[in-house]
Amino acid sequence: MNSVQREREWENKKTEIARSSFSVSLLSSRTEILDSFFRGAASLERERSAENVRVYPVGGRIKRLLDVTIAFSTLILLFPLFLLTALLIKLIDGGPVIFAHSRIGYNARPFLCLKFRTMVRNSEETLRWHLAQSNEAAHEWATTRKLKRDPRVTALGSLLRSVSFDEFPQLINVLRGEMSIVGPRPIVAKEVEMYGNDAAHYFRARPGLTGPWQISGRSDVSYQTRVMLDRNYVENWSLWRDLLIIFRTFHVVALAKGSY
């Protein structure tokens, strides 16, 4: 075999090696592309699955439709009374008409819960002084977060509370999607710890303008009973039950039962 033939054979081998390397490289690239494609498809499928099983507030769209219908209709119907109440509150001490306090709502999201102001302007200082003067009041506040004889409440505020009209600005919270007409009792951040494991149930629903606690004695029921009522409501929600609670709320408010 002469040198010319050897060179030709060597060139042919190099060409075969190059083709082989190119095929392997191409196969590797195709494998990477396919792997990337399937990984992306799997990720998209997981996202779609997560979207399908996403937890929505208790009652879903039908409850939301009921909320918006009732809230909007009531605001229009009672608007003159809203204006009169705002004027009276302003005339008493010139302070703000609306009291906005942070509450914890659906999915543990904080929101500003609206009420007509029923207390004196320096309510925080008044409360601290009163609790320091009375061990009985301090214990009552620590266990229920309420006081039967609250020195902060004005005469007009007491009247508004007796018929629960102080809470009607929360209809705005309902329209904004922060609250529901019927639901668990709105709580502050400090109360979450008192709910313990039941807090998970509370976070599944929007807090309510009224609820099972409202028709079961309101402020007269113990704190643990309130927690139990909230959990039971979330676990056994039905549209019929919401309508029944709304109907029974009118009866309880008319009797001014447990309001302070």
C-alpha positions in Angstrom: 0.0 0.0 0.0 1.6 3.3 -1.1 1.5 6.5 0.8 -1.3 8.0 -1.4 -3.7 5.1 -0.5 -2.8 5.4 3.2 -3.7 9.1 3.2 -7.0 8.5 1.4 -7.9 5.8 4.0 -7.0 8.1 6.8 -9.1 10.9 5.4 -12.1 8.5 5.0 -11.7 7.4 8.7 -11.6 11.1 9.8 -14.8 11.8 7.8 -16.6 8.8 9.4 -15.5 9.8 12.9 -16.7 13.4 12.2 -20.0 12.1 11.0 -20.3 9.8 14.0 -19.5 12.7 16.4 -22.0 14.9 14.6 -24.7 12.2 14.9 -24.0 11.8 18.6 -24.0 15.6 19.2 -27.3 15.9 17.2 -28.9 13.0 19.2 -27.7 14.6 22.4 -29.2 18.0 21.4 -32.4 16.4 20.4 -32.5 14.6 23.8 -31.9 17.8 25.6 -34.6 19.6 23.6 -37.1 16.8 24.2 -36.2 16.6 27.9 -36.7 20.4 28.2 -40.0 20.2 26.4 -41.4 17.4 28.6 -40.2 19.1 31.7 -41.9 22.3 30.6 -45.1 20.4 29.8 -45.0 18.7 33.2 -44.5 22.0 34.9 -47.4 23.5 33.0 -49.6 20.6 33.9 -48.7 21.0 37.6 -49.7 24.6 37.4 -53.0 23.8 35.8 -53.7 21.1 38.4 -52.9 23.6 41.2 -55.3 26.1 39.5 -58.0 23.4 39.4 -57.6 22.5 43.1 -57.2 26.1 44.4 -59.2 26.6 47.5 -61.8 29.4 47.2 -63.7 31.0 50.0 -66.5 28.9 51.5 -69.7 29.2 49.4 -67.9 30.1 46.2 -69.6 32.2 43.5 -73.2 31.6 44.6 -72.4 33.0 48.1 -70.6 35.9 46.5 -73.6 36.7 44.3 -75.8 36.7 47.4 -73.4 39.0 49.2 -73.2 41.6 46.5 -77.0 41.6 45.9 -77.8 42.1 49.6 -75.1 44.6 50.3 -75.8 46.8 47.3 -79.6 46.8 47.9 -79.2 47.5 51.6 -76.8 50.4 51.1 -79.2 52.1 48.7 -82.3 51.5 50.9 -80.7 52.7 54.1 -78.6 55.5 52.7 -80.6 58.3 54.3 -80.3 56.6 57.7 -76.5 56.3 57.1 -76.3 60.0 56.5 -78.3 60.8 59.7 -76.1 58.5 61.8 -72.9 60.1 60.4 -74.2 63.6 61.2 -75.2 62.7 64.8 -71.8 61.1 65.5 -70.0 64.2 64.1 -72.1 66.5 66.2 -71.4 64.7 69.5 -67.6 65.4 69.7 -66.5 66.3 66.2 -64.4 63.1 65.8 -64.3 60.7 62.9 -67.6 59.1 61.8 -66.0 55.8 60.8 -63.8 53.6 62.9 -61.5 51.3 60.9 -59.8 48.5 62.7 -57.5 45.8 61.4 -59.0 42.3 61.2 -57.8 39.0 59.8 -59.9 37.6 56.9 -59.9 34.9 54.3 -56.5 33.3 53.6 -55.2 35.1 56.7 -55.2 38.4 54.9 -55.5 41.6 57.0 -58.1 44.2 56.1 -59.7 47.3 57.6 -63.1 46.4 59.1 -65.4 49.5 59.0 -67.9 50.5 61.7 -69.7 53.6 62.8 -67.6 55.0 65.7 -69.4 54.2 69.0 -66.6 55.1 71.4 -65.0 58.2 72.8 -62.1 59.7 70.8 -59.5 58.6 73.4 -60.8 55.1 73.6 -57.4 53.4 73.9 -56.3 55.5 76.9 -59.7 55.1 78.5 -59.5 51.3 78.2 -56.0 51.1 79.7 -57.0 53.2 82.6 -60.2 51.2 83.3 -58.4 47.8 83.1 -55.7 49.1 85.5 -58.4 50.1 88.0 -60.5 46.9 87.8 -59.1 43.3 88.0 -62.6 42.0 87.1 -62.7 44.1 84.0 -59.1 43.1 83.1 -60.0 39.4 83.4 -63.2 39.9 81.3 -61.2 41.6 78.6 -58.5 39.0 78.6 -60.9 36.1 78.1 -63.6 37.6 75.9 -62.0 40.8 74.3 -65.3 42.6 75.3 -66.6 44.4 78.3 -70.3 44.4 79.4 -69.8 47.8 81.0 -67.5 49.5 78.6 -66.7 53.1 79.7 -65.5 53.9 76.2 -69.0 53.6 74.6 -71.0 56.8 74.1 -74.8 57.0 74.6 -75.4 57.1 70.9 -72.9 54.3 70.5 -74.8 52.2 72.9 -78.0 52.7 71.0 -76.3 51.8 67.7 -74.8 48.7 69.2 -78.2 47.6 70.6 -79.5 47.2 67.1 -76.2 46.4 65.5 -76.4 49.4 63.2 -72.8 50.3 64.1 -71.7 47.4 61.9 -73.6 48.4 58.7 -70.6 50.2 57.1 -69.2 46.7 56.8 -71.5 46.4 53.8 -68.7 48.3 52.0 -66.3 45.6 53.1 -68.7 43.0 51.6 -68.8 44.8 48.3 -65.0 45.0 48.3 -64.8 41.2 48.8 -63.2 41.4 52.3 -66.3 40.2 54.1 -69.5 38.2 53.6 -73.0 38.8 54.8 -72.8 35.6 56.7 -69.5 34.1 58.0 -67.2 33.7 61.0 -66.9 36.5 63.5 -64.1 39.0 62.4 -61.1 38.6 64.6 -58.0 40.7 65.3 -54.5 39.3 64.8 -54.0 38.6 68.6 -57.0 36.3 68.5 -55.6 33.9 65.9 -53.5 32.2 68.6 -56.7 31.7 70.7 -58.2 29.8 67.8 -55.4 27.2 67.8 -55.8 24.5 65.1 -59.2 25.9 64.3 -57.6 28.9 62.7 -57.2 26.9 59.5 -61.0 26.6 59.3 -61.5 30.3 60.0 -59.1 31.3 57.1 -61.2 29.3 54.6 -64.1 31.8 54.8 -64.7 35.5 54.6 -65.7 37.0 58.0 -69.4 37.8 58.2 -71.5 40.8 59.0 -73.6 38.2 60.9 -73.0 34.6 61.6 -73.8 31.7 64.0 -72.3 33.6 66.9 -74.8 36.4 66.2 -77.8 34.2 66.6 -76.4 32.1 69.5 -76.2 34.8 72.1 -73.7 37.2 70.5 -71.5 38.7 73.3 -73.1 36.4 75.9 -71.4 33.2 74.6 -68.0 32.1 75.7 -64.9 32.6 73.5 -64.5 28.8 73.0 -68.1 28.6 72.0 -67.5 31.2 69.3 -64.6 29.3 68.0 -66.6 26.1 67.9 -69.5 27.9 66.1 -67.1 29.3 63.5 -65.6 25.9 62.8 -69.0 24.2 62.5 -70.2 26.9 60.1 -67.2 26.5 57.8 -67.4 22.7 57.9 -71.2 22.5 57.2 -71.8 25.5 55.0 -74.9 25.6 52.8 -76.9 28.4 51.1 -80.0 27.4 53.0 -78.1 27.8 56.3 -76.9 31.3 55.3 -80.5 32.3 54.5 -81.7 30.9 57.8 -79.0 32.8 59.7 -79.9 36.1 58.0 -83.6 35.5 58.9 -82.8 34.7 62.5 -80.5 37.7 62.8 -83.5 40.1 62.4 -85.2 38.4 65.4 -82.1 38.6 67.6 -81.4 42.2 66.7 -85.1 43.1 67.4 -84.7 41.7 70.9 -81.3 43.4 71.4 -80.1 40.1 72.8 -76.4 39.9 73.9 -75.6 43.4 72.5 -73.0 45.5 74.3 
